[in-house]
Structure formats: C-alpha cells, structure tokens
Amino acid sequence: MPKNDSKWVSYLRVSTDRQGESGLGLEAQRKAVADFLGGGSWQQVAEYVEVESGKRSDRPQLAAALGACKKHKAKLIVAKLDRLARNVHFISGLMESGVDFVAADMPFANKLTIHILAAVAEHEREAISARTKAALQAVKARGKKLGGPKLALAQRNGWQTNARNANRFATNVRPVIERIQASGITSLRGIAKELAARNVATARGGQWTPVQVTAIMRRAV
C-alpha cells in the first residue's frame, strides 16, 4: 500500500486510435491504479494518456509523465508492466531516468524481475515476427505471388495510416510544446532544444530542429 503522504503520477496507454477515442481499456487501467492506491491521503498529481504502439519508444506523454514525477517528487504508476513497453532497452532507460515506478499488477517486483519479464515479452514478440516471416517465405517458395490486384489499395491505405500516425504523434507532442512555451521558452530553436532535453524523441528517432517543431505545431492545429 502507498504511504499516506506519497504522490503519484499515473500513465495509461492504449495501442490504437479507436481504443483512445472510445476509452476501451482506459477505464480498466484507471480502476487497476485506483484499486492499488486504495484510497487514503495520498495525492495523484497528474494523469497522462498515450495512444501509441508498444513497439515505439517515442512517447511524449510518457516523457511528460516522467517530467511531472521529477517536478512533484512523485512515483509513476501503471496498471500493467506491458503498458510501459515489452522492450528491455526501453525498460532499462526508464530505470536510469531516476524516476521510481510501480506496476499495479506486480507491485512487489524488483528491477531484476522487471528486466526478466520484459526480456521474455520481447522474445515472444520477436518469435511471432519470425514465424510470420517464415510463413510468408513458405508461401512465396510454393510459387504463390504475394500481393495481387488490391495492392494499390493496400498502398493507399498505408499512406493514409502514415498520415494518421503523423497526426497522432503531433497531437501527443503538442501539449509538451505548450508546457515548454508556458515556461517562457518560445523560440523554435529553444523549443527543439528543450524537447531533446526532456528526452522526447522525434517520430523517426532523430534530432529536433526548428522545422520539425513548426511542422508539429501546424499539424496538431
């Protein structure tokens, strides 16, 4: 159970736009967090919601949540460990951030336990990917063409998906930019530098530039 004077920042994540819009999964995560905290005089200082794939590490809302933890000297809480990531490298980076975090489904797990669970989940994901590739190669070896008359439609759908992902990323980053502006940093170059300082990655994992900041702000609007 949390201490009576403790402070908490909750981080909720869903993997698709549809889940984010409908609230599917979010209420269950909120309930798990609330059940773990169990009332008392503790304080939940903030809640951050991310709509993103677990495979990606560029999560501006998580970066904002970690920033809030440091500001308020609070702990980060998630409903389940897999709401953070199924990636060992990402979990390691999170631990090195200096922010304590708790998974409501494994409140007594130590760092070694979390590393092992993340490693197992990462292995399972890679195994599924390998089996999928092997199945496609087997189909191709039998002489069956991959694709077909609907390939052009699939490509268009892919472009539309990329556009939606870009819009979603911009929408997630915009609140972080607004908080940076509210702190007194208003130049594009200054905002880019502050985003990097807060460990907010770009959509492709590169370096922030004034041009990228402008693109995010325009797309978010």
GICOR-V66608 format. One record per residue. RES is the residue in three letters. SS is DSSP state (H for helix, E for strand, L for the rest). D_FIRST is the distance of its C-alpha to the first C-alpha in Angstrom with 1 decimal. Layout:
res-><RES:RES>
ss-><SS:SS>
d_first-><D_FIRST:D_FIRST>
This chain:
res-><MET:PRO:LYS:ASN:ASP:SER:LYS:TRP:VAL:SER:TYR:LEU:ARG:VAL:SER:THR:ASP:ARG:GLN:GLY:GLU:SER:GLY:LEU:GLY:LEU:GLU:ALA:GLN:ARG:LYS:ALA:VAL:ALA:ASP:PHE:LEU:GLY:GLY:GLY:SER:TRP:GLN:GLN:VAL:ALA:GLU:TYR:VAL:GLU:VAL:GLU:SER:GLY:LYS:ARG:SER:ASP:ARG:PRO:GLN:LEU:ALA:ALA:ALA:LEU:GLY:ALA:CYS:LYS:LYS:HIS:LYS:ALA:LYS:LEU:ILE:VAL:ALA:LYS:LEU:ASP:ARG:LEU:ALA:ARG:ASN:VAL:HIS:PHE:ILE:SER:GLY:LEU:MET:GLU:SER:GLY:VAL:ASP:PHE:VAL:ALA:ALA:ASP:MET:PRO:PHE:ALA:ASN:LYS:LEU:THR:ILE:HIS:ILE:LEU:ALA:ALA:VAL:ALA:GLU:HIS:GLU:ARG:GLU:ALA:ILE:SER:ALA:ARG:THR:LYS:ALA:ALA:LEU:GLN:ALA:VAL:LYS:ALA:ARG:GLY:LYS:LYS:LEU:GLY:GLY:PRO:LYS:LEU:ALA:LEU:ALA:GLN:ARG:ASN:GLY:TRP:GLN:THR:ASN:ALA:ARG:ASN:ALA:ASN:ARG:PHE:ALA:THR:ASN:VAL:ARG:PRO:VAL:ILE:GLU:ARG:ILE:GLN:ALA:SER:GLY:ILE:THR:SER:LEU:ARG:GLY:ILE:ALA:LYS:GLU:LEU:ALA:ALA:ARG:ASN:VAL:ALA:THR:ALA:ARG:GLY:GLY:GLN:TRP:THR:PRO:VAL:GLN:VAL:THR:ALA:ILE:MET:ARG:ARG:ALA:VAL>
ss-><L:L:L:L:L:L:E:E:E:E:E:E:E:E:L:L:H:H:H:H:H:H:L:L:L:H:H:H:H:H:H:H:H:H:H:H:H:L:L:L:L:L:E:E:E:E:E:E:E:E:E:L:L:L:L:L:L:L:L:H:H:H:H:H:H:H:H:H:H:H:H:H:L:L:E:E:E:E:L:L:H:H:H:L:L:L:L:H:H:H:H:H:H:H:H:H:L:L:L:L:E:E:E:H:H:H:L:L:L:L:H:H:H:H:H:H:H:H:H:H:H:H:H:H:H:H:H:H:H:H:H:H:H:H:H:H:H:H:H:H:H:L:L:L:L:L:L:L:L:L:H:H:H:H:H:H:H:H:H:H:H:H:H:H:H:H:H:H:H:H:H:H:H:H:H:H:H:H:H:H:H:H:L:L:L:L:L:H:H:H:H:H:H:H:H:H:H:L:L:L:L:L:L:L:L:L:L:L:L:H:H:H:H:H:H:H:H:H:H:H:L>
d_first-><0.0:3.8:6.6:9.0:11.7:10.4:12.6:12.5:15.5:15.5:18.3:19.9:23.0:25.8:28.8:31.7:33.3:33.5:29.8:29.2:31.8:30.8:27.1:27.0:23.7:22.2:21.0:19.4:17.5:16.5:15.3:13.2:11.6:11.3:10.0:7.1:6.5:7.4:9.6:9.6:11.7:10.3:13.3:14.2:17.4:19.0:19.3:21.8:23.6:25.9:28.6:29.6:30.3:27.9:30.9:31.3:29.7:31.1:28.3:28.9:25.9:23.6:25.6:25.2:21.4:21.4:23.8:21.6:18.7:21.3:22.7:19.6:17.9:15.0:13.1:14.4:12.5:14.6:14.6:16.3:17.7:21.2:20.7:21.1:24.1:25.8:27.5:27.0:28.8:26.7:23.4:25.0:26.0:22.6:21.3:24.3:23.6:21.4:18.5:15.1:13.8:11.2:12.4:10.4:12.7:12.3:8.9:10.3:13.8:15.7:18.6:21.2:19.5:19.2:22.9:24.0:22.5:24.0:27.3:27.5:27.0:29.5:32.0:31.7:32.5:35.4:36.7:36.9:38.7:41.1:41.9:42.6:45.0:46.7:47.3:48.9:51.1:52.2:53.2:55.1:56.8:58.2:60.0:57.9:57.5:54.0:54.0:56.8:58.3:54.9:54.1:55.0:52.8:49.9:50.6:50.6:47.3:46.0:47.3:45.7:42.4:42.7:43.4:40.4:38.2:39.8:39.3:35.6:35.1:37.0:34.9:31.7:33.1:34.8:31.8:31.2:34.9:34.8:32.1:34.2:37.2:35.5:34.8:38.6:39.3:41.8:44.2:43.9:44.1:41.4:39.1:39.7:39.0:35.7:34.6:35.3:33.4:30.3:30.7:31.5:33.9:37.0:37.5:39.4:37.5:40.3:40.7:40.5:43.8:45.1:46.6:43.4:41.7:44.6:44.3:40.6:41.3:44.3:42.7:39.6:41.9>
